[in-house]
């Protein structure tokens, strides 16, 4: 996939240490198709870039759903998602 600008439209706690992010196209259009096992590069606060798996149905073109485990041994990516990514951010 090429550069894609999205907005966080929902963030939820799914279980202890796991949050989900729902992303939609910033222009309100459809998102590019994907297949099972696809990943996206997520540009996080602080200049971090991390890959996360898409976990929604590939037939859905209105959103991408990511699940992120807070990894205590991470280099900052999962902590950035949990602590610094909020609804409305691009």
MIGU-386149 format. One line per 3 residues: number of its first residue (from 1); their letters; for each residue x, y, z of C-alpha. Coordinates in Angstrom, 2 decimals. Each point is the difference from the previous one (the first is absolute). Last residue first. Example, Ala and Ser with C-alpha at 12.3 -4.5 7.8 and 13.67 -1.06 7.14 Angstrom:
<rs>
2 = SA = 13.67 -1.06 7.14 | -1.37 -3.44 0.66;
</rs>
This chain:
<rs>
90 = XXX = -4.38 11.60 11.97 | -1.28 0.48 3.52 | -3.72 0.27 0.65;
87 = XXX = -0.17 -2.79 2.57 | 3.25 -0.22 1.94 | 3.50 -1.45 -0.39;
84 = XXX = 2.38 0.98 2.80 | -0.14 -2.58 2.80 | -1.06 -3.33 -1.52;
81 = XXX = 1.38 0.59 -3.50 | 3.21 1.57 1.33 | 0.45 -2.89 2.47;
78 = XXX = -0.34 -2.46 -2.88 | 2.67 1.77 -2.00 | 2.49 0.80 2.75;
75 = XXX = 2.86 -2.47 -0.44 | -2.11 -2.81 1.37 | 0.83 -2.23 2.94;
72 = XXX = -3.12 0.85 1.99 | -2.08 -0.74 -3.11 | -3.37 1.76 0.02;
69 = XXX = -1.92 -2.20 -2.45 | -1.50 1.87 -2.94 | -3.05 -1.07 -1.99;
66 = XXX = -0.56 1.82 -3.28 | -3.24 0.52 -1.91 | -0.06 1.62 -3.43;
63 = XXX = -3.19 1.71 -1.03 | -2.53 0.86 -2.73 | 1.14 -2.63 -2.52;
60 = XXX = -1.20 -3.05 1.91 | 0.32 -3.11 -2.19 | 3.44 -0.69 1.53;
57 = XXX = -1.75 -0.79 3.30 | 1.84 1.67 2.86 | 3.34 -0.91 1.53;
54 = XXX = 2.54 2.13 -1.83 | 3.43 -0.83 1.34 | 2.24 2.71 1.43;
51 = XXX = 3.32 1.32 -1.28 | 1.82 2.69 1.96 | 1.32 3.46 -0.84;
48 = XXX = 1.24 2.20 2.85 | 0.40 3.73 -0.59 | -0.88 1.05 3.56;
45 = XXX = -3.72 -0.51 -0.53 | -0.70 -3.02 -2.18 | 0.14 -0.69 -3.74;
42 = XXX = -1.79 -3.32 -0.54 | 1.28 -2.26 -2.75 | -2.80 -2.33 -1.05;
39 = XXX = -0.11 -3.79 0.05 | -1.90 -2.55 -2.07 | -0.52 -3.54 1.30;
36 = XXX = -3.36 -0.46 -1.71 | -0.28 2.10 -3.14 | -0.31 3.72 -0.51;
33 = XXX = -2.18 2.41 -1.96 | 0.84 3.68 0.09 | -2.13 2.16 2.29;
30 = XXX = -3.25 1.55 -1.20 | -0.47 3.74 0.21 | -0.45 2.31 2.97;
27 = XXX = 3.05 2.12 -0.89 | 1.81 -1.07 3.19 | -0.61 -3.64 -0.88;
24 = XXX = -1.18 -1.89 3.07 | 1.92 -1.62 2.86 | -1.39 -2.03 2.87;
21 = XXX = 2.57 -0.57 2.72 | -0.13 -2.90 2.42 | 1.59 -0.24 3.41;
18 = XXX = 1.62 -2.90 1.80 | 1.80 0.14 3.36 | -2.95 -1.32 1.99;
15 = XXX = -2.71 -0.81 -2.50 | -1.71 1.78 -2.92 | 0.60 3.60 1.07;
12 = XXX = -1.46 2.13 -2.75 | 1.09 2.69 -2.43 | -2.31 1.36 -2.68;
9 = XXX = 0.11 2.33 -3.01 | 3.80 0.25 -0.29 | 0.54 1.92 -3.24;
6 = XXX = 1.68 -1.29 -3.13 | 2.41 1.28 -2.62 | 1.34 -2.66 -2.32;
3 = XXX = 3.46 -0.15 -1.44 | 0.16 -2.96 -2.37 | -1.15 -3.53 0.64;
</rs>
